[in-house]
Structure formats: C-alpha cells, structure tokens
Amino acid sequence: MGYLAQHLMKPYLIVVEEPASGALRNVAVIRAENEQQAESGARRLFPSLPEQDLCLYDIHELNRDYPDGWVFAE
C-alpha cells in the first residue's frame, strides 16, 4: 500500500452485539478509506454474523462528537 493510500485511510470501530440482549460480544478496529470499505472489512472479520449484529463507528467522528470520551451503551 502506498504512502498516500495509507494516509487517506481512517480508523473504524466495529462493535458486535447480541441483538436479543444487547450484550457486547466483540470489538475490532480496522482502517479503511470509507464506510463502505469498512463494512466490507467487518464482514471479512465476522463472516458468520448477521448484518444487524454489527455497529460501525468512524473513530474520528466519535472523537469530534464526544471529546470527553464515549461509552458504548444502549
């Protein structure tokens, strides 16, 4: 991967939860150029999970919107 491509990538947080209970099952951080690419990466990391089990967050947006921190809770 080239220098420019690496700098265009952003970190995304993937949260995997149990839909029935909302219990946290797993988390991952990946780098991608855009949200669509991040969703594809999440599918590769967690291929057997239904789409509704995955929540995807742009870490830069979380930092901007919640400068004092953010907790995953529903």
URNORDA-V123088 format. One record per helix or strand of 2 or more residues. SS is the DSSP state (H for helix, E for strand). FROM is the first residue (numbers start at 1). TO is the last residue. If there is no record, write none. Layout:
BEGIN
SS;FROM;TO
SS;FROM;TO
END
This chain:
BEGIN
H;3;8
E;10;17
E;24;32
H;35;45
H;51;53
E;54;58
H;59;65
END
